[in-house]
């Protein structure tokens, strides 16, 4: 799996040893991991890395995990990012509070790392379905990540690898407006320097590929903001 295609997990844990173990296991599962040691750092990083899943410890210094969760779930741009809350609090009232604050899952410490990895993958089925091999569909376009094929009205489309990754990104979140910087991060990878104008070139190629057998252009240019599917 290319680095740009790896699902991104934001790991928020203040204990260095625990953070290291979780990061190692997440990377071994094929995820790209960004780490935060406290709540303030997590709130800053979430905009920078656009995570697909957040693994969030409840007990954090200064800003608690429950407060980080509350803030992220009230912001439109981060509301849909799944949050898995980690906590030593095992009382039912605490689990209910965590879930009512917006956490999508609640894992009690001590936990099995294998189980946590399974829970991360379960959340990814919603946010990055292509990463677990699920076919994506939008109107008359169908993308199969396993066979690496794209169909429109049952005709096979010829797409280059970059255009395929771009289309995958758009089809996983139809209607979402992606800035050029966000597309560079998701499609090319954070560690690769590419001029933002390169995005425009590949968007043009993707549009041409999608309309090679006719049909309307499904991509939308949002002036000053970026691009969206639909």
Order of alpha helices (4+ residues) and beta strands (2+ residues): beta-alpha-beta-alpha-beta-alpha-beta-alpha-beta-alpha-beta-beta-beta-beta-alpha-alpha-alpha-beta-beta
